[in-house]
Amino acid sequence: MEDDTVHQLKRRATLLGMRRLFPVTDETVARPGGATAGAGPAVPPGDREWTPEELAAAYAYPETGTGGREPWLRANMVSTLDGAAQHDGRSQPISNAADMRIFGTLRGLADVVVVGAQTVRQEGYRPAREREAFAALRKAAGQGPAPAIAVVSASLELDFSEPLFSSPLVPTLVLTGAAAAPDRVAAAERAGARVVIAGDGMGVDPVRAVRALADLGMSRLLTEGGPRLLGQLVASGVLDELCLTVSPMLTAGDAQRIAGGPSVAVPRRFTLVSLLEEEGFLFGRYCRDQPR
Ligand SMILES: NC(=O)c1ccc[n+]([C@@H]2O[C@H](COP(=O)([O-])OP(=O)(O)OC[C@H]3O[C@@H](n4cnc5c(N)ncnc54)[C@H](OP(=O)(O)O)[C@@H]3O)[C@@H](O)[C@H]2O)c1
């Protein structure tokens, strides 16, 4: 039989909306009804869904560099308790509504979404949509109506007749190496994609990719993986931030972790800068300890 206290705690957790668990200060302790203790910026109450504006404030890109904007690359990934980055080949079964709201918020703030070709093929990627909730914010930040999607691919074995390439709101980018097959490059360009060379061989060099996007005026970078791409971004030292959703699920099996490929020589240390919670899902923001 279930213990009463556990039952009550579980019931309370499902009734609450989003809560900020970290950082916790006098200013961040939300009181019932939405009032916050002490002075300082208002913190959304923990008993309702946060508005898009509140989420956008919680995930604002840092002002980097002096004068112009230095690129800032954040990743957004979801993992189960046992480290699975997908179930049945997709991330949707391990996500929830709050995770999707944060996913949408991170897109709403980004100039470009960098994604590996396998995730595009497997998840059936479509162009990013214009979202009313972020329209004013994007305009004020000098951004277009939606982020561009930048697909990283060596083979360019992509279906260029898909809406992602043929009818996006802003042209889709294809990041590839100088040795990419010319007929596939031509097919991408015919479909309307902008091909960006960011490597000398078949593949893309992550450092060059970040620089190439910054040179195109895109400094608020978001990557949505997948694990094989993210592993390279980690190994090459270009990842500034990880937005990690920990899903309260166990899947066992042999799913990929959120980052794959060869391991780095020394584990990269990140610092927790914020932790939100809704329905038992944890939403962490971790930033790199060392500058690039
Ligand atoms: N949990 C999460 O948050 C999350 C997020 C995203 C995806 N996923 C899941 O992850 C799975 C797919 O991920 P994945 O790791 O297999 O694949 P991926 O990282 O999405 O894509 C790998 C592909 O990207 C291209 N690529 C990667 N690095 C490259 C480089 N340096 N230069 C040129 N091209 C490069 C290659 O494409 P070509 O083969 O075209 O050359 C490669 O086959 C799916 O099951 C998806 O659901 C989970």
PDBQT file of the ligand as one rigid body, heavy atoms in Angstrom, charges set to zero:
ROOT
HETATM    1  N1  LIG A 301      16.694  13.490 -26.758  1.00  0.00    +0.000 N 
HETATM    2  C1  LIG A 301      16.869  14.508 -27.530  1.00  0.00    +0.000 C 
HETATM    3  O1  LIG A 301      16.830  15.643 -27.060  1.00  0.00    +0.000 OA
HETATM    4  C2  LIG A 301      17.101  14.280 -28.997  1.00  0.00    +0.000 A 
HETATM    5  C3  LIG A 301      17.423  15.367 -29.804  1.00  0.00    +0.000 A 
HETATM    6  C4  LIG A 301      17.641  15.141 -31.158  1.00  0.00    +0.000 A 
HETATM    7  C5  LIG A 301      17.550  13.858 -31.667  1.00  0.00    +0.000 A 
HETATM    8  N2  LIG A 301      17.253  12.842 -30.831  1.00  0.00    +0.000 N 
HETATM    9  C6  LIG A 301      17.185  11.489 -31.363  1.00  0.00    +0.000 C 
HETATM   10  O2  LIG A 301      18.476  11.137 -31.852  1.00  0.00    +0.000 OA
HETATM   11  C7  LIG A 301      18.360  10.287 -32.980  1.00  0.00    +0.000 C 
HETATM   12  C8  LIG A 301      19.170  10.836 -34.137  1.00  0.00    +0.000 C 
HETATM   13  O3  LIG A 301      20.414  11.286 -33.673  1.00  0.00    +0.000 OA
HETATM   14  P1  LIG A 301      21.825  10.782 -34.249  1.00  0.00    +0.000 P 
HETATM   15  O4  LIG A 301      22.819  11.023 -33.207  1.00  0.00    +0.000 OA
HETATM   16  O5  LIG A 301      21.656   9.398 -34.756  1.00  0.00    +0.000 OA
HETATM   17  O6  LIG A 301      22.023  11.671 -35.508  1.00  0.00    +0.000 OA
HETATM   18  P2  LIG A 301      22.239  13.250 -35.710  1.00  0.00    +0.000 P 
HETATM   19  O7  LIG A 301      23.345  13.729 -34.823  1.00  0.00    +0.000 OA
HETATM   20  O8  LIG A 301      20.953  13.947 -35.669  1.00  0.00    +0.000 OA
HETATM   21  O9  LIG A 301      22.698  13.237 -37.223  1.00  0.00    +0.000 OA
HETATM   22  C9  LIG A 301      23.837  12.534 -37.614  1.00  0.00    +0.000 C 
HETATM   23  C10 LIG A 301      24.070  12.923 -39.050  1.00  0.00    +0.000 C 
HETATM   24  O10 LIG A 301      24.409  14.318 -39.076  1.00  0.00    +0.000 OA
HETATM   25  C11 LIG A 301      25.403  14.520 -40.044  1.00  0.00    +0.000 C 
HETATM   26  N3  LIG A 301      26.617  14.935 -39.353  1.00  0.00    +0.000 N 
HETATM   27  C12 LIG A 301      26.934  14.824 -38.046  1.00  0.00    +0.000 A 
HETATM   28  N4  LIG A 301      28.129  15.341 -37.823  1.00  0.00    +0.000 NA
HETATM   29  C13 LIG A 301      28.578  15.813 -39.014  1.00  0.00    +0.000 A 
HETATM   30  C14 LIG A 301      29.738  16.497 -39.420  1.00  0.00    +0.000 A 
HETATM   31  N5  LIG A 301      30.718  16.801 -38.565  1.00  0.00    +0.000 N 
HETATM   32  N6  LIG A 301      29.850  16.829 -40.728  1.00  0.00    +0.000 NA
HETATM   33  C15 LIG A 301      28.872  16.550 -41.600  1.00  0.00    +0.000 A 
HETATM   34  N7  LIG A 301      27.751  15.908 -41.264  1.00  0.00    +0.000 NA
HETATM   35  C16 LIG A 301      27.616  15.552 -39.979  1.00  0.00    +0.000 A 
HETATM   36  C17 LIG A 301      25.582  13.217 -40.785  1.00  0.00    +0.000 C 
HETATM   37  O11 LIG A 301      24.605  13.279 -41.809  1.00  0.00    +0.000 OA
HETATM   38  P3  LIG A 301      24.706  12.526 -43.211  1.00  0.00    +0.000 P 
HETATM   39  O12 LIG A 301      24.463  11.099 -42.863  1.00  0.00    +0.000 OA
HETATM   40  O13 LIG A 301      23.611  13.130 -44.027  1.00  0.00    +0.000 OA
HETATM   41  O14 LIG A 301      26.073  12.778 -43.748  1.00  0.00    +0.000 OA
HETATM   42  C18 LIG A 301      25.216  12.206 -39.713  1.00  0.00    +0.000 C 
HETATM   43  O15 LIG A 301      24.798  10.978 -40.246  1.00  0.00    +0.000 OA
HETATM   44  C19 LIG A 301      16.876  10.182 -33.274  1.00  0.00    +0.000 C 
HETATM   45  O16 LIG A 301      16.408   8.998 -32.686  1.00  0.00    +0.000 OA
HETATM   46  C20 LIG A 301      16.282  11.353 -32.554  1.00  0.00    +0.000 C 
HETATM   47  O17 LIG A 301      14.975  11.105 -32.137  1.00  0.00    +0.000 OA
HETATM   48  C21 LIG A 301      17.032  13.020 -29.530  1.00  0.00    +0.000 A 
ENDROOT
TORSDOF 0
